[in-house]
Amino acid sequence: MTQKESRSHLYMIWSSMKRRCENPNMPNYKYYGAKGIKVCGEWHSFPKFKEWAKANGYVDGLSLDRIDSSRDYEPDNCQWMTLSDNATKSLERIVTVDGVEGNVRAWAKLLDCSPGNISYHIYGKGVPVEEFIRRRARYGKNQRVVRNPSERTVKAMRRLNRKLVELTESVGALQGELDFSEEQRLSKSPVLEVTA
């Protein structure tokens, strides 16, 4: 291998793939090698990897993608993608929380946050994604944490939470009792708005 070849984009891809699967000192090792993801024996040789890459459409600017992210880096499980296609693919990743399935985009819309916020948790940079989704679904984006509250504050917060639950139940019951016409149900404007 020439010095020029060892500085090529393809060589960097190959080298990074091996390091994240085999070197526990690498920051991304926890997402690959620590989870059992390996590089197939054939691809331990850069010339063999390069041969596969060229035969499978590699051009500078593409990134290596595992088709099934639970499987190893091997010829029948890898493809070349643009970074934008790879980003789109990550938005289609299915996340299951308490038996409810949704892709990243759907969870983001439901929870009123960015897909990047959910991806941040998927890749282990915050609390586990399931916990993040549960918290967000339960408390919303405006969750506030009161540290070491006084007894008076705790009592007031409990009263406020009870009132909020009662209000939510009352609004739901009222909406259920109203007789909506077909035109109202299909309209995009809300029939009933509650403002604080």
NORKAVEN-V908787 format. One record per pair of residues at least 24 apart in sequence whose ideal C-beta (glycine too) atoms are under 8 Angstrom apart, sorted by the first residue. I is the first residue (numbers start at 0). GAP is how many residues later the second one is. D is the distance in whole Angstrom. If there is no record, write none. Layout:
BEGIN
I/GAP/D, I/GAP/D
END
This chain:
BEGIN
0/45/6, 0/46/8, 8/51/5, 8/52/8, 9/39/8, 9/40/6, 9/43/6, 9/48/6, 9/50/8, 10/35/6, 12/50/7, 12/51/5, 13/29/7, 13/32/6, 13/35/5, 13/36/8, 16/26/8, 16/47/6, 16/56/6, 17/26/7, 20/52/7, 29/94/7, 30/92/7, 30/93/7, 36/29/8, 36/34/8, 36/35/6, 36/36/7, 37/34/5, 37/35/7, 38/33/7, 38/34/5, 38/35/8, 39/32/6, 39/33/6, 39/34/4, 39/35/7, 41/32/8, 41/33/7, 42/30/6, 42/31/7, 42/32/8, 52/27/7, 55/24/6, 64/24/7, 89/29/6, 90/24/5, 90/28/8, 92/29/7, 94/27/7, 94/34/6, 94/35/8, 94/38/7, 96/32/8, 96/33/5, 96/36/5, 96/37/6, 97/32/8, 97/36/7, 106/26/6, 109/27/8, 110/25/4, 110/26/6, 110/30/8, 111/28/7, 111/29/6, 112/28/6, 166/27/8
END
